[in-house]
Amino acid sequence: MPDDLLRDASRRLGILSLLGAVLWSVGTVLYHLALIPRDPSWRSWQSSDGIAVVSAIASLGLYWYTRKPDRDPNRILHVGLVHLVWTGVALGLLLHWEPLPAQIVTPSVSWIGVMVLMFAAIVPNTPWKTAVAGTIAVSMNPVGMLIAHARGVWRIDSPMDLLVMHYQDYLIVAVATVVSYVVVGLGREVAKAREMGSYQLGDLLGRGGMGEVYKATHRMLARPAAIKLIRPEMMGAGGSSAGQPALTRFRREAMSAASLQSPHTVSLYDFGVTADGTFYFAMEMLEGMDLETLVRTHGPQPAARVVHILRQVCESLEEAHAAGLVHRDIKPANIHLGRLGLQYDFVKVLDFGLVKRQVEADVTFTQATGLGVVAGTPAYMAPETALGGDVDGRADLYALGCVAYYLLTGTLVFEGQGLQQIVKRLHDDPVPPSARTEVPIPVELDALVMSLLAREPGARPASATELRGRLDAMPMPRWTDEQAADWWQLHDRDTVTPDPYVHSGGG
C-alpha cells in the first residue's frame, strides 16, 4: 500500500490507542463503583488495578510513538500488532483476576474479540498477520482462566469449559481476517486507481516476478496502453540510499528504450515514478500471445515458422545493438506474437526498458545498474553473462538460440533450475535440437542454432544482421502470410494476451 495510506492508518492506530488508554482508566473506575455496593472493600486499591494502569500507560506510549513524524508507518503497524497481543494478555488476566459471585460456563464474545475486530477494520494489516496476532490475543482468555484456576479464584471443572466459553472469540478472529483482506485489498485498489502520468489504470492483465501489468487508457487520447508497474526493490531502490541511483538508471534506460523505432520492438509511450516510488512503463497494447504460451499450448513449431519469427527478432535487435544497447533478457516470454493490421505472426520484442549499454563509463549509471536485479533468466543466459564478464549483442544472440531451440523442440537447452542451468551451460555441450524432436529440422537450421549456442562469443554469428542474412539464405520453404492467417483463424479462441509484459526477472 502507498505510504500516505499507511501513514493514515498509523494515525488511526494512534487514535485507537488513545481511546484504549481512556477506556482502561474510565473502565477501572466504573468497575469499582459498580462493585462497591456489594463489597465496600472495592473502595481501596485492588491488585488487578495494576494491570489496568500498566495497560493505560502502554496505550499512551503507543499513541506517543505514532505521533512522531519520522517513524516508518510499516513499523508502527507492527508495533500496533504487538500492542494488540499485549491488550489480549492484560484483558485475559483482568477478566479472571477476581472471583465472581457466579461463574457460569456460557459462550460469550469477550472484549478481546471486540478489540481484534476493531483493529482489523481500522488498521490495515495483511490477513495472515491479523490471524496470527488475533489468535494469540484471544487465546489469552483461556490462559487467564487457567492462571485464575491455579490461583484458586476460578474453578474449571473440565478442559471443555475453556473452549465452550471462548470459541466465539476464535470465530471473531476468522471474521477479522476476512475484514483485513478486504481493507488491504481496497487500499491496493485505491493505489492502482491513481493515474500513472496521463494514464488511468484498468483491468489487471498479468502478474510476474517484476511487478504487475494493467490495461490503461489515456485521459485525452483513445489509444489503449499497457501499464507495467515495477516494484522499487526490483529496480534496486529498496532504501533511501539506493533510491536515487535506481531512479537515474531507470530514467536513462527508459529513454534509451523509447528511442528505439523498429516495428518489431514494443513501443514505449511513457514512463515515470509514482509518489510511492513505484516505477512504471506505458507501452502499446498487444493482442496475441508470447512464445512461451505458444509452445506450451500448441507444442513445437514448424521450422519455417521458427525462421520467420527469428528474422523479425533480429530486426529488433539490429537497431538496439547499433545503438549500443543489449536487451539482456531475450526469452520466449519476452517475445510476443500476434497481429498488426493485416499482418499475422507479427513479432514484438518486449521489455527493452531493462536494456543496458555495452560500454558505459558514467560512474553514477554503473552504480545504479549494480544496485538493480540480476540481469537475465538462467535458462536463456549466455555464459559470459553468468560469469559477469563483458557483454555485447552476442549475448542476446545466444539467448535467441535458446529461444529457437525451445520453439523447435518444446524443451530447454539444458534441464534444471537456476544455478543448475548456469553450471551446465558453462561445462556441458548442448544436444542438437534435431536429436530432441520429431519435427523435421533442416540441417542448416540445426547447425545455425548450435552456432548460436557456442560457449565462446567469437564462435557465434557476429551480429543480428549476419544472423538475419543466414536465416534468409536457408534452403527451405518460407512461412507465408497465408499460412500465418490460416493458423490464427483456426486458433482464434486461443488468441490471448496472458501476461507477456511481466516475466522479466524470472528464473
C-alpha positions in Angstrom: 0.0 0.0 0.0 1.2 3.6 -0.6 3.0 5.4 2.1 0.2 8.0 2.5 -2.4 5.3 3.2 -0.1 3.6 5.6 0.5 6.9 7.4 -3.2 7.5 7.6 -3.5 4.0 9.2 -0.8 4.9 11.6 -2.7 8.0 12.7 -5.8 5.9 13.2 -3.8 3.5 15.3 -2.7 6.4 17.4 -6.3 7.5 18.0 -7.3 3.9 18.8 -4.5 3.6 21.4 -5.5 6.9 22.9 -9.1 5.6 23.2 -7.7 2.5 24.8 -6.0 4.5 27.5 -9.2 6.3 28.2 -11.2 3.1 28.4 -8.7 1.4 30.7 -8.9 4.4 33.1 -12.7 5.0 32.9 -13.5 1.3 32.9 -11.5 0.6 36.0 -13.2 3.5 37.9 -16.7 2.4 36.8 -15.9 -1.2 37.8 -15.0 -0.1 41.3 -18.2 2.0 41.6 -20.3 -0.9 40.4 -18.9 -3.4 43.0 -18.7 -1.0 46.0 -22.4 -1.6 47.0 -21.8 -5.3 47.1 -18.4 -5.2 48.7 -17.1 -1.9 50.4 -13.5 -3.2 50.1 -13.6 -2.2 46.5 -13.1 1.4 47.6 -9.4 0.6 48.1 -6.7 -0.4 45.7 -7.1 -3.8 44.1 -4.3 -5.9 42.8 -6.0 -6.1 39.4 -5.8 -2.3 39.1 -2.1 -2.6 38.4 -2.9 -4.4 35.2 -5.2 -1.6 34.1 -2.6 1.1 35.0 0.2 -0.7 33.0 -2.1 -1.1 30.0 -3.2 2.6 30.1 0.5 3.6 30.2 1.3 1.2 27.3 -1.6 2.7 25.3 -0.4 6.2 25.9 3.1 5.1 24.9 1.8 3.7 21.6 -0.1 7.0 21.0 3.2 9.0 21.6 5.1 6.6 19.2 2.6 7.1 16.4 2.8 10.9 16.7 6.5 11.0 15.7 6.6 12.2 12.0 9.8 10.3 11.2 8.5 6.9 12.1 8.3 4.2 9.4 4.5 3.5 9.1 5.1 -0.2 8.5 7.0 -0.4 11.7 4.2 1.5 13.5 1.7 -1.1 12.3 3.9 -3.9 13.5 4.2 -2.3 16.9 0.4 -2.0 16.9 0.1 -5.8 16.4 2.3 -6.3 19.4 0.2 -3.9 21.4 -2.9 -5.8 20.4 -1.4 -9.0 21.8 -0.5 -7.2 25.0 -4.0 -5.9 25.3 -5.2 -9.5 25.0 -2.8 -10.6 27.8 -4.0 -7.7 30.0 -7.7 -8.4 29.4 -7.2 -12.1 29.8 -5.7 -11.6 33.2 -8.0 -8.8 34.3 -11.3 -10.6 33.4 -10.3 -13.6 35.6 -8.3 -11.9 38.3 -11.0 -11.5 40.9 -13.5 -14.2 42.0 -17.1 -13.5 40.8 -20.3 -14.5 42.6 -21.5 -16.7 39.8 -19.1 -18.5 37.4 -21.4 -20.0 34.9 -19.8 -21.5 31.9 -21.5 -19.9 28.9 -20.3 -18.9 25.5 -19.7 -15.2 25.1 -17.7 -12.7 23.0 -15.1 -11.0 25.2 -13.6 -7.6 25.0 -10.6 -9.2 23.4 -12.7 -10.3 20.4 -14.1 -6.9 20.1 -10.6 -5.3 20.1 -9.4 -7.8 17.4 -12.3 -6.9 15.2 -12.0 -3.2 15.7 -8.2 -3.4 15.0 -8.8 -5.3 11.7 -11.4 -2.8 10.5 -9.4 0.4 11.4 -5.7 -0.6 10.9 -4.7 -2.4 7.7 -2.5 -5.4 8.1 -2.1 -8.4 5.9 -4.7 -11.2 6.7 -2.1 -13.6 8.0 -0.7 -11.1 10.4 -4.2 -10.3 11.7 -4.9 -14.0 12.0 -1.7 -14.8 14.0 -1.9 -11.7 16.3 -5.7 -12.1 16.8 -5.4 -15.8 17.6 -2.7 -15.1 20.2 -4.7 -12.3 21.7 -8.0 -14.2 22.1 -6.1 -17.2 23.5 -5.2 -15.1 26.5 -8.8 -15.6 27.7 -8.4 -19.3 28.3 -4.8 -18.7 29.6 -6.2 -16.2 32.0 -8.8 -18.8 33.2 -6.0 -21.3 33.8 -4.0 -18.8 35.8 -7.1 -17.9 37.8 -7.7 -21.6 38.4 -4.2 -22.0 39.6 -4.6 -19.1 42.0 -7.8 -20.7 43.3 -10.2 -17.9 42.4 -11.8 -19.7 39.4 -13.0 -23.2 39.1 -12.6 -25.2 35.9 -14.5 -28.5 36.1 -13.5 -29.6 32.6 -11.0 -28.5 29.9 -14.0 -28.2 27.7 -15.0 -25.2 29.8 -12.2 -23.2 28.1 -13.5 -24.0 24.6 -17.2 -23.5 25.5 -16.6 -20.1 26.9 -14.3 -18.7 24.3 -14.9 -20.4 20.9 -16.9 -17.3 19.8 -13.7 -15.2 20.1 -12.0 -17.5 17.7 -14.8 -17.1 15.2 -14.3 -13.3 15.6 -10.7 -13.8 14.6 -11.8 -15.5 11.4 -14.1 -12.6 10.7 -11.3 -10.1 11.4 -9.0 -11.9 9.0 -11.6 -11.5 6.2 -12.0 -7.9 7.2 -8.2 -7.4 6.9 -8.3 -9.0 3.5 -11.0 -6.6 2.3 -9.4 -3.5 3.9 -5.9 -4.2 2.4 -7.5 -5.0 -0.9 -9.4 -1.8 -1.0 -6.2 0.1 -0.2 -4.4 -1.5 -3.0 -7.2 -0.8 -5.4 -7.1 2.8 -4.4 -3.4 2.8 -5.2 -3.8 1.2 -8.6 -6.7 3.5 -9.5 -4.4 6.5 -9.3 -3.2 7.9 -12.5 0.1 7.0 -13.9 1.1 10.2 -15.7 -1.7 10.7 -18.3 -3.0 7.1 -18.0 -5.8 5.7 -15.9 -5.4 2.1 -14.9 -8.0 -0.5 -15.7 -8.1 -4.3 -15.5 -5.2 -6.4 -14.3 -3.6 -8.2 -17.3 -0.9 -10.2 -15.5 1.4 -10.5 -12.6 5.0 -11.7 -12.5 8.4 -11.5 -10.8 9.0 -7.9 -11.6 5.5 -6.5 -10.9 2.1 -6.2 -12.4 0.6 -5.1 -15.7 -2.7 -3.3 -16.1 -4.8 -2.3 -19.1 -4.8 1.5 -19.3 -6.4 4.3 -21.2 -5.0 7.7 -22.0 -7.1 10.6 -20.5 -7.1 12.6 -23.7 -6.4 10.0 -26.5 -8.4 7.0 -27.5 -5.2 4.9 -27.7 -5.2 1.9 -25.3 -2.0 1.0 -23.5 -0.5 -1.4 -21.0 1.0 -0.1 -17.8 3.7 -2.1 -16.2 4.3 -1.4 -12.6 7.7 -2.4 -11.2 8.3 -2.7 -7.5 11.0 -0.4 -6.2 13.1 -3.2 -4.8 13.2 -4.9 -8.2 15.0 -1.8 -9.5 17.4 -1.7 -6.6 15.5 1.1 -4.8 14.8 -0.7 -1.6 16.1 2.0 0.6 16.7 5.7 0.6 20.4 5.4 -0.2 19.7 3.2 -3.3 16.7 5.2 -4.5 18.4 8.0 -6.4 20.9 5.7 -8.3 18.0 3.4 -9.2 16.0 6.3 -10.4 18.9 7.5 -12.5 19.2 4.1 -14.0 15.5 3.8 -14.7 15.3 7.2 -16.5 18.3 6.6 -18.7 17.4 3.1 -19.7 13.7 4.1 -20.3 14.9 6.9 -22.5 17.1 4.6 -24.4 14.2 2.1 -24.9 11.9 4.9 -26.0 14.3 5.9 -28.8 14.0 2.5 -30.5 11.8 2.7 -33.6 11.8 -0.8 -35.0 8.3 -2.0 -35.7 9.3 -5.3 -34.1 10.2 -3.5 -30.8 7.2 -2.8 -28.5 6.5 0.9 -28.4 7.2 2.7 -25.2 4.8 5.6 -24.8 5.7 7.0 -21.4 7.5 6.2 -18.2 7.8 7.7 -14.7 7.8 7.1 -11.0 4.7 7.4 -8.8 4.5 9.2 -5.4 5.0 5.9 -3.5 8.2 5.1 -5.5 6.7 2.6 -8.0 8.3 2.6 -11.4 6.0 2.4 -14.4 6.2 2.0 -18.2 3.3 2.8 -20.5 3.5 0.6 -23.6 1.4 -0.2 -26.7 -1.4 -2.7 -26.0 -0.8 -6.0 -27.8 -3.1 -8.8 -28.7 -1.9 -12.3 -29.2 0.4 -14.5 -27.1 4.1 -14.8 -26.1 6.2 -17.6 -27.5 6.2 -19.4 -24.2 2.4 -19.6 -24.3 2.6 -20.6 -27.9 4.8 -23.7 -27.3 3.1 -24.6 -24.0 -0.3 -24.6 -25.7 0.5 -25.8 -29.2 3.8 -27.6 -28.9 7.0 -27.4 -31.0 6.6 -25.2 -34.1 7.4 -25.9 -37.8 10.9 -24.9 -38.8 9.7 -22.4 -41.4 7.6 -20.6 -38.8 10.6 -20.5 -36.4 12.8 -18.9 -39.0 10.0 -16.4 -39.7 9.9 -15.5 -36.0 13.7 -15.3 -35.6 14.1 -13.0 -38.6 11.8 -10.4 -37.0 13.5 -10.6 -33.6 16.8 -10.0 -35.4 15.4 -6.8 -36.9 14.5 -5.5 -33.4 18.0 -6.5 -32.1 19.8 -4.9 -35.0 18.6 -1.5 -34.1 19.2 -1.9 -30.4 22.7 -3.3 -30.9 23.6 -0.5 -33.4 22.6 2.0 -30.6 24.9 0.2 -28.2 22.1 -1.5 -26.2 21.9 -5.1 -25.1 18.5 -6.5 -24.2 19.9 -9.0 -21.6 16.7 -11.0 -21.2 15.7 -12.4 -24.5 13.4 -15.4 -23.8 10.1 -16.8 -25.1 8.1 -14.9 -22.6 9.6 -11.6 -23.8 8.8 -12.2 -27.5 5.2 -11.5 -28.5 3.4 -13.0 -31.5 0.2 -11.5 -32.8 -1.5 -9.4 -35.5 -0.6 -5.9 -36.7 -3.1 -4.6 -39.1 -3.5 -7.2 -41.8 -0.2 -8.9 -40.9 -0.3 -12.1 -38.9 2.6 -13.7 -36.9 4.0 -10.2 -36.3 6.7 -10.2 -33.7 7.2 -7.7 -30.9 10.2 -7.8 -28.6 9.3 -6.8 -25.1 11.0 -5.3 -22.1 13.5 -3.1 -23.7 13.0 -1.0 -20.6 15.6 -3.2 -19.0 18.4 -2.8 -21.5 22.0 -2.0 -20.7 24.7 -0.2 -22.7 27.6 -2.2 -23.9 30.1 0.5 -22.8 29.1 2.9 -20.1 31.8 5.0 -18.4 29.4 7.1 -16.2 30.0 6.2 -12.6 26.5 7.0 -11.4 25.0 4.9 -14.1 27.3 2.0 -13.3 26.5 2.1 -9.6 22.8 2.3 -10.4 23.0 -0.8 -12.6 24.9 -2.6 -9.9 22.1 -2.0 -7.4 19.5 -3.5 -9.8 18.2 -7.0 -10.2 20.4 -9.8 -11.7 20.0 -9.4 -15.5 18.6 -12.3 -17.4 16.9 -15.6 -17.0 19.2 -18.7 -16.2 17.7 -20.9 -18.9 18.5 -18.3 -21.6 21.6 -16.6 -20.1 24.8 -16.5 -22.1 27.9 -18.0 -20.3 29.7 -14.6 -20.3 26.6 -13.0 -18.6 26.6 -15.7 -16.0 30.3 -15.2 -15.3 29.9 -11.4 -15.1 32.2 -10.7 -18.0 32.0 -8.2 -20.8 28.6 -8.4 -22.5 27.6 -7.3 -26.0 25.0 -8.1 -28.6 26.2 -11.7 -29.0 24.8 -12.4 -25.5 21.4 -11.6 -27.0 22.1 -13.9 -29.9 23.0 -16.8 -27.5 19.6 -16.2 -25.8 17.9 -16.2 -29.2 19.5 -19.5 -29.9 17.9 -20.9 -26.7 14.6 -19.4 -27.9 14.9 -21.2 -31.3 15.8 -24.4 -29.5 12.6 -24.1 -27.4 10.4 -23.3 -30.4 11.7 -26.3 -32.3 11.8 -28.9 -29.6 9.4 -27.7 -26.8 12.3 -28.2 -24.3 15.1 -26.1 -22.8 18.6 -26.4 -24.0 19.6 -27.7 -20.6 17.3 -29.2 -18.0 17.3 -28.0 -14.4 16.6 -24.8 -12.4 18.6 -21.7 -11.5 22.2 -22.5 -10.7 22.0 -25.9 -12.4 21.2 -24.2 -15.7 24.2 -21.9 -15.3 26.6 -24.7 -14.4 25.5 -26.9 -17.3 25.9 -24.2 -19.9 29.4 -23.4 -18.6 30.6 -27.0 -18.8 28.3 -29.1 -21.0 27.8 -29.1 -24.7 24.1 -28.9 -25.8 22.4 -31.7 -27.7 21.4 -30.6 -31.3 17.7 -29.7 -31.5 17.2 -32.3 -34.2 18.0 -35.0 -31.7 15.3 -34.0 -29.3 12.3 -33.7 -31.5 10.4 -35.5 -34.2 9.7 -32.2 -36.0 11.7 -32.0 -39.2 14.6 -29.6 -38.9 16.8 -28.7 -41.9 20.5 -29.5 -41.4 21.4 -25.8 -42.0 19.0 -24.6 -39.3 20.2 -27.2 -36.9 23.8 -26.1 -37.4 22.8 -22.4 -37.1 21.1 -22.9 -33.7 24.2 -24.8 -32.5 26.4 -22.0 -33.6 24.3 -19.5 -31.6 24.7 -21.8 -28.5 28.5 -21.6 -28.8 30.1 -21.1 -25.4 32.6 -18.5 -26.7 31.0 -15.3 -28.1 33.5 -15.3 -31.0 32.2 -18.6 -32.3 28.7 -17.2 -32.7 27.3 -15.1 -35.6 29.0 -11.7 -35.2 25.7 -9.7 -35.3 22.0 -9.8 -35.6 22.4 -8.6 -39.2 24.6 -11.5 -40.0 22.2 -13.9 -38.3 19.3 -12.5 -40.3 21.2 -12.9 -43.5 21.9 -16.6 -42.7 18.2 -17.1 -41.9 17.3 -15.5 -45.3 19.7 -17.9 -47.0 18.1 -21.0 -45.5 17.3 -23.5 -48.4 13.8 -24.2 -47.2 10.2 -23.1 -47.9 9.1 -19.8 -46.4 6.3 -19.4 -43.9 3.8 -17.4 -45.8 1.3 -14.7 -44.8 -1.5 -17.1 -45.9 -0.2 -19.9 -43.6 0.0 -17.4 -40.7 -3.5 -16.1 -41.3 -4.9 -19.6 -41.5 -3.2 -20.6 -38.3 -4.6 -17.6 -36.3 -8.1 -18.0 -37.7 -8.0 -21.7 -36.7 -6.8 -20.8 -33.2 -8.8 -17.6 -32.8 -10.2 -18.7 -29.5 -6.6 -19.2 -28.2 -5.6 -15.7 -29.1 -4.9 -14.2 -25.7 -2.7 -11.6 -24.1 -1.8 -13.7 -21.0 0.9 -11.6 -19.3 3.7 -11.0 -21.8 5.0 -7.9 -20.1 5.6 -9.2 -16.6 8.1 -12.1 -16.9 11.4 -10.3 -16.6 13.4 -11.3 -13.6 12.0 -14.8 -13.6 14.1 -17.9 -13.0 
